Amino acid sequence: MTKYRRASRSARVLLPGAVAVVLLAGCAQGSGGAASAGGSASPAGVSPTGAPPTAGSSVTVAPAPTGGPAPGTLLVADFGSDTVTFVDPARGATGSVVVGTAPYGLALGKDGRAWVATAEGVAVVDTATRRRLALVPYETDTGPVTTGEYRGGGMGIALAPDGRRVYVGVNVPGGNGSLEVIDTAALRVTDTVPVGRRPFDVDVSRDGAEVYATNHDSFDVTVVAAGTLEPRRVEVAPYGTEGGLGSWLKPHYTAVRPSDGRLLLPFEGERLAVVDPRTGRTTVEPMTADTHQHGAAVTADGTLLVVGTGPIDPDEDEGPSLTVRAPGGAERVYPLEGPHEDVAVSEDGRTAYVTGGFTRDGYWDGLSVVDLDTGDVRRLAAGSRPLGVVVL
């Protein structure tokens, strides 16, 4: 039976004045200049590579290890800095590469290139040589380059299955965002599609025919046909839309279920919205963690992993956690220490890596390494407010 408790959930909103203060504060939390350029000429619209950290920076660019990264090495996006960091799950950080201001999401191609959504553009990183190959600027005007929760620029990002296109959700502070399409060979934006507000996550169907932008502040997913780039809005609001921008009860991240292509969106450790992107119909299944939820990932067998960031109301909700949900719906909840944001899984499916960056206050510089067999959790210092994570 679904645990639809407490009507007060629907009333959990920020007061209008508080919303304005938060939005202004988020847009004013510092700014970053464009990444420095140097070296040989690059294709039009692309910044050249090899830019070292600025003088006085504590960030180092690691030399390329012989033979490239070891299998199982992690790459995290350092939202609190301008880098991505390579992480050995046993030893911690092994070096960083400057990519651009406040990197958020990242995607990994079969060719070893990582695509990183920063406030300035999409950075392309060769994970074997540990070099930034390019910085592709956005076509969308996002205003001054800033940092913090509400900064403009890239958020969610995903690769087409054939590796020919990258799709990045671009946030425009105070308005609707866009989905930009990047040609991975030409290293340039080829198309721009309107989506909703603050596209936290971007996903692609297994056959590459559709792209899904999960828009946090407009309670919806924009379904985009990859062939025609026609967008279609699907509202996803199992608690309703009361409170608007001030509501806590909005979608964050989406996972595409391998078995049938349906979209899985967790809410509050209570409700899993299961969306058929073809019809827009949403069904709701019960969840058990009772905590505000953000990052989501799904394995090839359909196991869903969901990051619980902690309570909205400490008197009613549980603390941070990782939920592992079997395809049949059975859940195991692993308590975590402190807020977290996103999650990736080892190739053998036995270990989860949960980033401690978090988009709101309370973040920390590291990851939790969760043994999914024993339940043991180990905290690993690495990165600077890491959000996105992939396993190389």
C-alpha positions as CSV (number, residue, x, y, z in Angstrom):
1,M,0.0,0.0,0.0
2,T,1.3,3.4,-0.9
3,K,2.4,5.5,2.1
4,Y,0.6,8.8,1.1
5,R,1.1,10.4,4.5
6,R,0.8,13.9,5.7
7,A,-1.0,16.5,3.7
8,S,1.6,18.9,5.1
9,R,4.0,17.6,2.4
10,S,2.0,19.7,-0.1
11,A,2.4,22.8,2.0
12,R,6.2,22.6,2.1
13,V,7.1,25.7,0.3
14,L,9.3,28.7,0.8
15,L,7.5,32.0,1.4
16,P,7.5,34.2,-1.7
17,G,9.9,36.7,-0.2
18,A,12.3,33.9,0.8
19,V,12.1,32.5,-2.8
20,A,13.3,35.9,-4.1
21,V,16.1,36.1,-1.6
22,V,17.3,32.6,-2.4
23,L,17.2,33.2,-6.2
24,L,19.1,36.5,-5.9
25,A,21.6,34.9,-3.5
26,G,22.1,32.0,-5.9
27,C,22.7,34.3,-8.8
28,A,25.2,36.4,-6.9
29,Q,27.3,33.7,-5.3
30,G,30.5,34.8,-7.1
31,S,31.5,34.6,-10.7
32,G,34.1,32.9,-12.7
33,G,35.9,34.2,-15.8
34,A,36.2,32.4,-19.0
35,A,38.7,29.6,-19.1
36,S,42.1,30.8,-20.2
37,A,43.2,30.0,-23.7
38,G,46.5,29.0,-25.1
39,G,48.2,26.8,-27.6
40,S,47.4,26.3,-31.2
41,A,44.3,27.3,-33.1
42,S,41.1,25.4,-32.7
43,P,37.9,25.0,-34.7
44,A,35.5,28.0,-34.7
45,G,33.7,28.4,-31.4
46,V,36.0,26.0,-29.5
47,S,38.5,27.0,-26.9
48,P,42.0,25.3,-27.2
49,T,43.3,23.0,-24.6
50,G,46.2,22.9,-22.2
51,A,45.2,25.9,-20.0
52,P,47.0,25.5,-16.6
53,P,45.4,26.6,-13.3
54,T,45.7,30.3,-12.6
55,A,48.5,31.5,-10.4
56,G,47.9,30.7,-6.8
57,S,45.4,28.0,-7.5
58,S,45.6,24.9,-5.3
59,V,44.3,22.7,-8.2
60,T,46.9,20.6,-10.0
61,V,46.6,19.0,-13.4
62,A,47.7,15.4,-13.1
63,P,50.0,13.9,-15.7
64,A,48.6,11.2,-17.7
65,P,49.2,7.8,-16.2
66,T,50.9,5.2,-18.4
67,G,48.2,3.4,-20.4
68,G,45.4,5.6,-19.3
69,P,43.1,5.4,-16.2
70,A,42.8,2.1,-14.4
71,P,39.4,0.3,-14.8
72,G,37.1,1.4,-12.0
73,T,38.6,4.9,-11.7
74,L,35.9,7.5,-11.0
75,L,35.6,10.9,-12.6
76,V,33.7,13.6,-10.6
77,A,32.5,17.1,-11.6
78,D,33.8,19.6,-9.0
79,F,30.8,22.1,-8.7
80,G,32.8,24.0,-6.1
81,S,35.7,24.6,-8.4
82,D,36.5,24.6,-12.1
83,T,37.8,21.1,-12.4
84,V,37.0,17.4,-12.8
85,T,38.8,15.1,-10.5
86,F,40.0,11.5,-11.1
87,V,39.4,9.3,-8.1
88,D,40.9,5.9,-7.2
89,P,38.1,4.3,-5.1
90,A,40.7,2.8,-2.8
91,R,43.1,5.7,-2.4
92,G,41.2,8.9,-3.2
93,A,41.9,11.7,-5.7
94,T,44.8,11.2,-8.2
95,G,44.6,14.5,-10.0
96,S,42.3,17.1,-11.6
97,V,41.9,18.8,-14.9
98,V,40.6,22.4,-15.4
99,V,37.4,22.3,-17.4
100,G,35.4,25.5,-16.7
101,T,33.4,27.3,-14.0
102,A,31.2,25.2,-11.7
103,P,30.9,21.9,-13.6
104,Y,27.7,20.0,-12.9
105,G,26.8,16.9,-14.9
106,L,29.1,14.7,-17.0
107,A,28.8,11.9,-19.6
108,L,31.3,9.4,-20.7
109,G,31.7,8.2,-24.3
110,K,33.0,4.8,-25.5
111,D,36.0,6.6,-26.9
112,G,37.1,7.7,-23.4
113,R,36.1,11.3,-23.9
114,A,34.1,12.9,-21.0
115,W,31.6,15.7,-21.8
116,V,31.3,18.1,-18.9
117,A,28.5,20.7,-18.5
118,T,30.0,23.8,-17.0
119,A,28.7,27.3,-16.5
120,E,30.8,28.4,-19.5
121,G,30.2,25.7,-22.0
122,V,30.6,21.9,-22.5
123,A,34.2,20.8,-21.8
124,V,35.6,17.8,-23.6
125,V,38.2,15.8,-21.6
126,D,40.4,13.0,-22.8
127,T,40.4,10.7,-19.8
128,A,43.4,8.7,-21.0
129,T,45.8,11.7,-21.4
130,R,44.0,13.8,-18.7
131,R,43.7,16.9,-21.0
132,R,40.9,19.2,-21.8
133,L,40.5,19.0,-25.6
134,A,37.9,21.7,-26.1
135,L,35.3,24.0,-24.5
136,V,32.2,24.3,-26.7
137,P,30.3,27.5,-25.8
138,Y,26.5,27.6,-25.5
139,E,24.3,29.2,-28.0
140,T,21.8,30.2,-25.3
141,D,22.4,33.5,-23.5
142,T,22.7,32.6,-19.8
143,G,23.9,35.9,-18.5
144,P,27.2,36.4,-16.6
145,V,29.2,33.3,-15.6
146,T,28.5,32.7,-11.9
147,T,28.6,29.9,-9.4
148,G,26.2,28.4,-6.8
149,E,22.9,26.6,-6.9
150,Y,21.1,28.8,-9.4
151,R,24.0,29.6,-11.8
152,G,23.3,29.7,-15.4
153,G,24.8,27.2,-17.9
154,G,24.8,23.5,-18.4
155,M,23.3,21.1,-15.9
156,G,22.1,17.7,-17.1
157,I,24.0,16.1,-20.0
158,A,23.8,12.9,-21.9
159,L,25.3,11.2,-25.0
160,A,23.4,9.6,-27.9
161,P,24.0,5.8,-28.0
162,D,25.9,6.1,-31.2
163,G,28.2,8.8,-29.7
164,R,27.4,11.3,-32.5
165,R,25.5,13.8,-30.4
166,V,25.7,15.3,-26.9
167,Y,22.6,16.8,-25.4
168,V,23.0,19.3,-22.6
169,G,20.3,21.1,-20.5
170,V,21.1,24.8,-20.2
171,N,19.7,26.7,-17.3
172,V,18.7,30.4,-17.9
173,P,18.3,32.1,-14.5
174,G,14.8,33.4,-14.0
175,G,13.4,31.8,-17.2
176,N,12.9,28.6,-19.2
177,G,16.0,26.7,-20.3
178,S,17.1,25.0,-23.5
179,L,18.4,21.7,-24.7
180,E,21.5,22.2,-26.8
181,V,22.6,19.6,-29.3
182,I,26.4,19.2,-29.9
183,D,27.9,17.5,-32.9
184,T,30.7,15.4,-31.2
185,A,32.9,15.4,-34.4
186,A,32.6,19.1,-35.3
187,L,32.6,20.2,-31.6
188,R,29.9,22.8,-32.1
189,V,26.2,23.4,-31.1
190,T,24.0,22.4,-34.1
191,D,20.5,22.9,-32.6
192,T,18.7,24.5,-29.6
193,V,15.4,23.3,-28.3
194,P,13.2,25.1,-25.7
195,V,12.6,23.1,-22.4
196,G,11.4,24.0,-18.9
197,R,13.0,25.7,-16.0
198,R,16.3,24.4,-14.6
199,P,17.0,21.2,-16.5
200,F,18.6,19.2,-13.7
201,D,18.9,16.0,-15.7
202,V,19.1,14.9,-19.3
203,D,18.6,11.3,-20.4
204,V,18.3,9.5,-23.8
205,S,16.2,6.4,-24.7
206,R,18.1,3.2,-25.3
207,D,17.5,3.4,-29.0
208,G,18.4,7.1,-29.2
209,A,15.1,8.1,-30.6
210,E,14.1,10.4,-27.7
211,V,15.8,12.8,-25.3
212,Y,14.3,13.6,-21.9
213,A,15.1,16.9,-20.0
214,T,13.9,16.8,-16.4
215,N,13.0,20.4,-15.5
216,H,13.0,21.0,-11.8
217,D,11.3,24.3,-11.5
218,S,8.5,23.7,-13.9
219,F,7.4,20.3,-12.6
220,D,7.9,18.5,-15.9
221,V,9.9,16.5,-18.4
222,T,10.4,17.7,-21.9
223,V,10.3,14.8,-24.4
224,V,12.3,15.7,-27.5
225,A,12.2,13.6,-30.7
226,A,15.9,13.1,-31.7
227,G,15.0,13.1,-35.4
228,T,12.8,16.2,-35.7
229,L,13.8,17.9,-32.3
230,E,10.1,18.5,-31.7
231,P,9.5,19.0,-27.9
232,R,6.6,17.8,-25.9
233,R,5.9,18.7,-22.3
234,V,4.9,16.0,-19.8
235,E,3.9,17.3,-16.3
236,V,5.3,15.1,-13.5
237,A,3.9,16.3,-10.2
238,P,2.7,13.5,-7.9
239,Y,2.1,16.0,-5.1
240,G,0.7,18.7,-7.3
241,T,2.2,22.0,-8.2
242,E,1.1,24.1,-5.3
243,G,3.8,26.5,-4.2
244,G,5.4,26.9,-7.6
245,L,9.0,27.9,-7.4
246,G,8.9,27.7,-3.7
247,S,7.8,24.1,-3.6
248,W,10.2,21.3,-2.4
249,L,8.1,18.7,-4.2
250,K,9.6,18.9,-7.7
251,P,11.3,16.4,-10.0
252,H,15.1,16.3,-9.9
253,Y,16.7,13.3,-11.7
254,T,15.3,10.7,-14.0
255,A,16.4,7.1,-14.8
256,V,15.2,5.3,-18.0
257,R,14.0,1.8,-17.2
258,P,15.8,-0.7,-19.5
259,S,12.9,-3.1,-19.8
260,D,10.3,-0.8,-21.3
261,G,11.8,2.7,-21.6
262,R,9.6,4.2,-19.0
263,L,11.0,7.1,-16.9
264,L,11.5,6.7,-13.2
265,L,11.4,9.8,-11.1
266,P,11.7,9.5,-7.3
267,F,10.0,11.9,-4.9
268,E,10.6,12.3,-1.2
269,G,11.3,8.6,-0.5
270,E,7.6,8.1,-0.7
271,R,6.5,8.1,-4.3
272,L,8.1,6.8,-7.5
273,A,6.6,8.4,-10.6
274,V,6.7,6.0,-13.5
275,V,6.1,7.9,-16.7
276,D,5.3,6.5,-20.2
277,P,7.0,9.1,-22.4
278,R,4.8,8.1,-25.4
279,T,1.5,8.8,-23.8
280,G,2.5,11.1,-20.9
281,R,0.6,8.9,-18.5
282,T,2.1,8.7,-15.0
283,T,1.6,5.9,-12.4
284,V,2.8,6.2,-8.8
285,E,4.5,3.4,-6.8
286,P,5.4,3.5,-3.1
287,M,8.9,4.1,-1.8
288,T,10.2,3.7,1.7
289,A,13.1,6.0,2.5
290,D,11.0,9.0,3.7
291,T,13.7,11.6,2.7
292,H,14.1,14.3,0.1
293,Q,15.6,12.7,-3.0
294,H,17.9,13.8,-5.8
295,G,20.2,11.7,-7.9
296,A,19.0,8.5,-9.6
297,A,20.7,5.7,-11.7
298,V,19.6,2.4,-13.1
299,T,21.6,-0.7,-13.8
300,A,21.2,-3.0,-16.9
301,D,19.0,-5.4,-14.9
302,G,16.6,-2.6,-13.9
303,T,17.9,-2.0,-10.3
304,L,17.2,1.6,-9.4
305,L,19.5,3.6,-7.1
306,V,18.3,6.8,-5.6
307,V,20.1,9.4,-3.4
308,G,18.3,10.7,-0.4
309,T,19.7,14.2,0.6
310,G,18.1,14.4,4.0
311,P,14.9,15.7,5.6
312,I,12.8,18.7,4.6
313,D,11.3,18.6,8.1
314,P,13.6,17.0,10.7
315,D,10.5,16.2,12.8
316,E,8.9,14.1,10.1
317,D,11.5,12.9,7.7
318,E,14.5,10.5,7.7
319,G,18.1,11.5,7.1
320,P,20.4,11.1,4.1
321,S,20.4,7.6,2.5
322,L,20.8,5.5,-0.6
323,T,17.8,3.5,-1.8
324,V,18.5,0.4,-3.9
325,R,15.2,-0.7,-5.4
326,A,14.9,-4.1,-7.1
327,P,13.0,-4.4,-10.4
328,G,10.1,-6.0,-8.5
329,G,9.9,-3.0,-6.1
330,A,11.6,-4.4,-3.0
331,E,13.9,-1.7,-1.4
332,R,17.0,-1.7,0.8
333,V,17.9,1.7,2.3
334,Y,21.5,2.4,3.3
335,P,21.9,5.3,5.8
336,L,24.5,7.9,4.8
337,E,26.3,10.6,6.8
338,G,25.5,14.1,5.4
339,P,23.8,15.2,2.2
340,H,24.7,13.7,-1.2
341,E,23.7,14.4,-4.8
342,D,24.4,11.8,-7.4
343,V,25.3,8.1,-7.8
344,A,27.2,5.7,-10.0
345,V,27.6,1.9,-9.8
346,S,30.6,-0.3,-10.3
347,E,30.7,-2.5,-13.4
348,D,30.0,-5.6,-11.2
349,G,27.0,-3.9,-9.6
350,R,28.4,-4.5,-6.1
351,T,29.5,-1.0,-5.1
352,A,27.8,2.4,-5.3
353,Y,29.6,5.7,-5.4
354,V,27.6,8.6,-4.0
355,T,28.8,12.2,-4.4
356,G,28.8,14.5,-1.4
357,G,28.6,17.8,-3.4
358,F,24.8,18.5,-3.1
359,T,23.3,21.5,-4.9
360,R,22.2,23.1,-1.6
361,D,24.0,23.9,1.6
362,G,25.5,21.1,3.6
363,Y,27.7,19.6,0.9
364,W,31.1,18.1,1.6
365,D,34.2,17.4,-0.5
366,G,34.0,13.6,-1.1
367,L,32.1,10.5,-1.9
368,S,30.5,7.7,0.1
369,V,31.5,4.3,-1.1
370,V,28.7,1.8,-0.4
371,D,29.2,-2.0,-0.4
372,L,25.8,-3.1,-1.6
373,D,26.3,-6.7,-0.3
374,T,27.3,-5.9,3.3
375,G,25.9,-2.4,3.7
376,D,29.3,-1.0,4.8
377,V,29.8,2.7,4.0
378,R,33.2,4.3,3.7
379,R,33.7,8.1,3.2
380,L,36.4,9.1,0.8
381,A,37.7,12.6,0.6
382,A,38.0,13.7,-3.1
383,G,37.1,16.6,-5.3
384,S,35.5,20.0,-4.5
385,R,31.7,19.8,-3.9
386,P,31.5,16.9,-6.4
387,L,28.1,16.4,-8.2
388,G,28.2,14.3,-11.4
389,V,30.1,11.0,-11.3
390,V,31.0,8.3,-13.8
391,V,33.0,5.1,-13.6
392,L,35.8,4.9,-16.3
